[in-house]
């Protein structure tokens, strides 16, 4: 998050008073076009360590694809940069203006345009959020009986943007990242042309069922950060909600053993819809879990599980006995005994990281559901871990279930150190994730940050999510500098481990392209020159070295006045 005093002045492009008036005509009212410096400041900052080199010159809120097309025609004619903006919640600085220009804010375009329950797809606009989607899935909602892959992210996050940026989600264990749910797109090119992609292009938009068997041009607009075109509609697969669902929490004795071996064996069973793992100290949980008793008890139980013979005694005898005498409601008794110092629960430091995995198992029939649970229990009984069902938390069961009820508010991350938040998310070979976590932990500790890592096997363990989250004090220049170092060093760990950061911030993109085969960058740059010959779409992102038609040198993103990075 940048300090406003570090923001550079508005970079003047070709925007004139006449162009502002033209924008007002396009969107129908001057209230949807804003040039106020205070408003533009909000568009030119986010919670990361990056500082926008310039402010945007104008923000405009269209209400339709036609209006977006007209805006792009105007911008392209006068070679004005355009930055698409949904929620600004990407934690990668991907909507920060680097060359001034026009912000296209999609808050007015947040409609659920089409629902086809029989063919299991929906069509939504860029401003449609996970909060909107959640309401539709609830009892009485238009999508009741279905589900989708929800990210561990705030409810105001754009569903469309998450899919286009390879976002991870709660069904990633089975289906991979969110772009696998995309069935088709409507895209406005830099020229203002409107293009349909997928089977929707063949059947006049009636059935957004699949990208196959056509040439798959969706990939041009996935992970390219709005540099190839502006997606105004997206078709997405829906998944039917099974009749039966159960959640578990796993507290492994050793995080390293869990990541190195048996989480992969668990995934092989093919019984889990979700294996979402968190590696974090107790202090980070205070903003995620609104009950300090649950945090303390989970931390102490995790600490006890680590302690040799105590772990076996608790797992094989103590926990089943406690469940039996409390009618499967052991936590109130544990809380009482711990408060009277009658249980040997160790103290766990606020900075000591814990590994907790949330498991979801579902089934369409009772027999299938029971068979999956039986296989899960048989497997976990052989592991050095404590397995807990939410109902065993007693009055805290609702608190635990709320953690799994995505989307989630994340106040803890950016409040802990003073409002700053950045990350290095990556997809990495599952064989290298344990070493990657250990190396990243060491880097963060050395630079004064506590480790927070989100982990998940993806697409039946074909690869693994490893996302380091770094909270920092946004008013402390030394800590901001350390956050930059941490991001760079952790990104290097990812690359050395055979993985690649996703939603890559511009400074990380430089490191990725330096390591990549030059022909890969050159090919993407040639495509960019074909679809955006004037280089107006989100300059400074992804192709940070520019293209043959539009060479580029990445601007300074530190707030210094020393020029380019």
WOZILIN-V657162 format. One record per residue. RES is the residue in one letter. PHI is phi in whole degrees, 0 to 359 (999 if undefined). PSI is psi in whole degrees, -180 to 180 (none if undefined). OMEGA is omega in whole degrees, 0 to 359 (999 if undefined). Layout:
RES PHI PSI OMEGA
RES PHI PSI OMEGA
//
This chain:
X 999 130 186
X 265 150 173
X 280 133 185
X 300 -28 182
X 290 -18 179
X 273 -12 181
X 293 137 178
X 278 168 183
X 290 164 176
X 298 129 176
X 275 121 182
X 281 125 174
X 254 -129 181
X 253 21 182
X 280 121 180
X 246 174 176
X 300 -36 179
X 295 -39 179
X 293 -39 176
X 300 -43 178
X 296 -39 178
X 296 -40 177
X 297 -40 179
X 297 -38 178
X 293 -40 182
X 297 -45 184
X 268 -2 169
X 90 -10 183
X 195 142 181
X 294 -19 181
X 294 -18 181
X 263 9 177
X 233 126 187
X 228 131 176
X 239 10 180
X 294 134 184
X 299 -36 181
X 295 -40 179
X 291 -44 181
X 296 -31 176
X 299 -41 180
X 297 -36 179
X 285 -15 187
X 255 20 176
X 212 154 172
X 217 -168 186
X 275 -1 184
X 277 -179 180
X 278 -4 182
X 281 147 177
X 241 124 181
X 298 133 179
X 295 -28 180
X 216 170 166
X 269 156 167
X 290 163 180
X 262 -25 181
X 202 146 174
X 242 134 183
X 229 142 182
X 243 96 178
X 284 165 181
X 240 0 183
X 201 164 176
X 299 -39 179
X 301 -42 179
X 292 -39 176
X 299 -43 179
X 300 -44 180
X 294 -38 177
X 297 -43 181
X 293 -38 177
X 299 -42 179
X 294 -47 181
X 296 -41 182
X 292 -37 180
X 299 -38 183
X 255 10 177
X 55 50 180
X 260 128 178
X 300 146 180
X 229 131 179
X 241 114 176
X 286 138 187
X 221 118 177
X 258 -65 180
X 229 -14 182
X 69 25 186
X 251 25 186
X 278 -10 181
X 52 42 177
X 214 6 182
X 66 24 189
X 281 -10 177
X 246 9 177
X 287 132 179
X 287 132 178
X 255 -20 185
X 225 30 183
X 69 -147 173
X 94 -153 188
X 251 129 168
X 268 125 171
X 261 107 182
X 265 125 188
X 262 21 183
X 297 -28 178
X 281 -23 181
X 262 77 184
X 231 36 184
X 269 148 166
X 269 103 193
X 276 -32 188
X 210 137 176
X 231 127 174
X 229 97 184
X 289 -35 181
X 293 -41 179
X 265 1 170
X 59 56 172
X 213 159 172
X 229 162 174
X 233 127 183
X 228 164 177
X 263 171 186
X 299 -32 184
X 276 -3 180
X 289 124 190
X 256 170 175
X 291 -26 172
X 295 -43 176
X 299 -45 182
X 295 -40 180
X 301 -43 179
X 299 -36 180
X 290 -27 179
X 279 -18 184
X 289 167 181
X 305 127 182
X 89 -8 179
X 284 164 183
X 291 -17 181
X 245 21 178
X 303 135 181
X 98 -2 178
X 237 172 176
X 212 171 180
X 212 170 182
X 273 104 184
X 269 136 177
X 278 161 171
X 278 79 189
X 208 165 180
X 296 156 182
X 292 -16 180
X 274 4 178
X 291 140 181
X 285 130 177
X 296 -44 181
X 298 -47 182
X 296 -40 179
X 302 -42 180
X 291 -41 182
X 289 -23 182
X 258 23 177
X 58 37 182
X 296 151 175
X 271 164 182
X 200 179 188
X 289 -12 175
X 249 16 182
X 296 -29 179
X 301 -37 182
X 267 -39 192
X 246 -7 183
X 84 -164 185
X 286 170 195
X 293 -21 179
X 295 -19 178
X 290 -13 178
X 271 -10 185
X 288 129 178
X 255 -22 181
X 181 166 182
X 222 154 161
X 243 127 187
X 232 138 170
X 259 120 180
X 280 171 181
X 302 -31 180
X 285 -13 185
X 97 -7 177
X 296 144 178
X 254 125 186
X 238 135 174
X 259 138 182
X 227 129 182
X 112 -176 181
X 296 -22 175
X 300 -25 178
X 286 -21 182
X 268 -35 186
X 253 24 177
X 60 35 173
X 79 11 181
X 281 -39 184
X 234 105 176
X 266 64 190
X 267 -25 188
X 189 155 169
X 276 -30 180
X 283 152 4
X 262 25 185
X 275 165 171
X 306 127 188
X 271 88 180
X 271 -1 177
X 303 -36 183
X 301 -24 178
X 297 -28 186
X 251 0 176
X 267 130 177
X 69 9 179
X 261 7 165
X 60 37 177
X 73 18 180
X 267 -10 183
X 252 -24 182
X 175 169 180
X 249 115 181
X 279 122 182
X 253 -16 174
X 215 146 177
X 220 135 173
X 266 139 184
X 223 138 175
X 292 142 168
X 257 152 177
X 243 134 179
X 294 141 178
X 278 118 179
X 297 159 184
X 290 -31 187
X 239 136 180
X 217 140 175
X 217 145 178
X 243 150 175
X 225 157 168
X 245 135 177
X 246 127 174
X 247 94 182
X 286 150 177
X 296 -42 183
X 233 119 177
X 298 -37 182
X 295 -47 178
X 297 -40 180
X 301 -49 183
X 284 -30 185
X 280 -28 187
X 221 -67 200
X 278 -15 171
X 294 -31 178
X 287 -37 176
X 293 -38 177
X 298 -43 180
X 296 -34 180
X 298 -27 180
X 297 -24 179
X 60 39 178
X 246 -11 186
X 256 129 171
X 281 -29 183
X 220 133 170
X 226 78 183
X 265 123 187
X 245 140 175
X 234 132 177
X 240 104 188
X 201 156 176
X 282 162 183
X 301 -33 185
X 298 -32 181
X 290 -24 184
X 286 -18 186
X 297 -27 178
X 266 -18 181
X 269 -43 181
X 254 112 188
X 280 23 180
X 224 108 183
X 296 -29 178
X 299 -43 180
X 296 -43 179
X 300 -49 183
X 297 -45 181
X 294 -43 179
X 298 -42 179
X 297 -44 181
X 291 -39 177
X 295 -41 177
X 297 -40 177
X 296 -39 180
X 292 -39 180
X 300 -30 182
X 285 -17 193
X 267 76 169
X 44 -119 185
X 295 -28 177
X 301 -36 181
X 298 -48 180
X 295 -42 181
X 298 -44 180
X 294 -45 186
X 289 -43 187
X 270 -27 185
X 234 -53 187
X 298 -49 184
X 292 -47 176
X 301 -37 180
X 293 -44 178
X 299 -41 179
X 296 -40 183
X 293 -45 185
X 282 -15 180
X 249 12 180
X 55 51 178
X 62 32 178
X 223 63 191
X 282 -21 189
X 296 -40 177
X 302 -40 179
X 292 -43 179
X 300 -43 180
X 298 -42 180
X 294 -49 182
X 296 -39 179
X 295 -38 180
X 294 -25 179
X 262 9 181
X 58 35 180
X 259 1 175
X 238 139 182
X 280 58 180
X 272 125 183
X 286 154 172
X 283 136 179
X 243 126 182
X 297 149 180
X 299 -27 182
X 264 -3 183
X 280 121 183
X 287 144 178
X 239 149 173
X 253 120 176
X 230 133 179
X 241 130 175
X 264 127 184
X 245 136 173
X 237 129 177
X 237 135 180
X 229 166 175
X 199 143 180
X 279 -31 176
X 242 158 182
X 296 -38 181
X 294 -45 178
X 296 -43 180
X 300 -48 180
X 295 -38 180
X 295 -39 178
X 295 -44 180
X 297 -42 179
X 299 -44 179
X 295 -40 179
X 297 -47 181
X 295 -41 179
X 299 -41 180
X 291 -49 186
X 290 -24 177
X 297 -24 181
X 272 -5 185
X 258 155 175
X 277 84 183
X 197 157 172
X 257 128 180
X 248 125 187
X 234 136 172
X 269 145 180
X 306 -37 183
X 294 -18 178
X 285 -8 177
X 278 -3 180
X 63 -127 182
X 292 -11 179
X 268 2 182
X 300 -43 180
X 297 -35 178
X 296 -47 181
X 296 -44 180
X 297 -31 181
X 294 -27 178
X 295 -36 182
X 275 -8 185
X 271 80 185
X 280 156 1
X 289 166 186
X 232 149 170
X 280 142 185
X 235 54 183
X 294 -29 186
X 299 -41 188
X 298 -47 184
X 263 2 174
X 261 -21 188
X 298 -40 187
X 245 1 177
X 117 35 168
X 93 -7 181
X 261 145 179
X 209 130 174
X 217 172 180
X 202 166 165
X 234 103 174
X 267 146 183
X 208 158 168
X 248 125 194
X 224 150 175
X 303 134 184
X 295 -22 178
X 291 -17 186
X 247 3 188
X 290 -38 181
X 298 -45 178
X 294 -37 179
X 297 -43 178
X 297 -44 181
X 297 -43 180
X 292 -42 179
X 295 -40 177
X 302 -45 181
X 298 -41 179
X 296 -48 182
X 297 -42 180
X 298 -42 181
X 296 -34 182
X 269 4 174
X 90 18 179
X 247 146 175
X 275 150 184
X 280 132 169
X 227 116 184
X 229 127 174
X 261 130 186
X 225 147 178
X 194 131 169
X 292 141 185
X 238 140 174
X 53 54 180
X 60 43 173
X 68 25 174
X 288 -26 173
X 204 175 187
X 229 142 170
X 279 132 171
X 225 103 185
X 239 111 176
X 273 127 179
X 249 129 186
X 238 113 175
X 266 138 182
X 214 164 179
X 276 111 186
X 286 -5 177
X 253 4 181
X 250 107 185
X 297 -35 178
X 294 -41 180
X 290 -35 175
X 298 -43 178
X 298 -40 178
X 293 -34 177
X 297 -41 177
X 298 -44 178
X 298 -43 181
X 298 -45 179
X 300 -45 181
X 295 -44 183
X 290 -39 178
X 292 -38 176
X 299 -38 177
X 295 -39 176
X 300 -44 179
X 301 -49 182
X 295 -40 178
X 293 -23 181
X 271 5 178
X 86 10 179
X 256 -178 179
X 219 131 174
X 296 141 175
X 254 164 188
X 49 45 190
X 299 125 173
X 291 156 183
X 308 -45 179
X 297 -32 178
X 285 -35 177
X 302 -39 178
X 302 -42 182
X 290 -38 180
X 295 -48 183
X 291 -28 177
X 295 -32 182
X 272 -22 188
X 284 161 171
X 297 125 183
X 304 -31 182
X 295 -29 179
X 293 -50 178
X 300 -45 184
X 299 -38 181
X 292 -44 178
X 297 -40 180
X 297 -37 178
X 294 -40 177
X 297 -43 179
X 302 -44 180
X 295 -29 178
X 288 -44 186
X 269 -17 181
X 216 68 187
X 298 -24 179
X 269 -4 176
X 64 39 186
X 266 -15 187
X 275 112 175
X 45 58 182
X 299 147 179
X 93 -5 180
X 252 149 176
X 61 -75 182
X 274 71 190
X 288 -11 176
X 262 5 179
X 81 -169 183
X 228 170 178
X 305 -40 181
X 281 -28 185
X 224 77 177
X 302 149 186
X 213 146 172
X 237 122 185
X 302 133 181
X 286 160 175
X 294 132 181
X 242 20 182
X 257 -9 184
X 88 0 177
X 283 167 180
X 255 13 186
X 275 8 175
X 99 -149 187
X 286 158 176
X 288 none 999
//
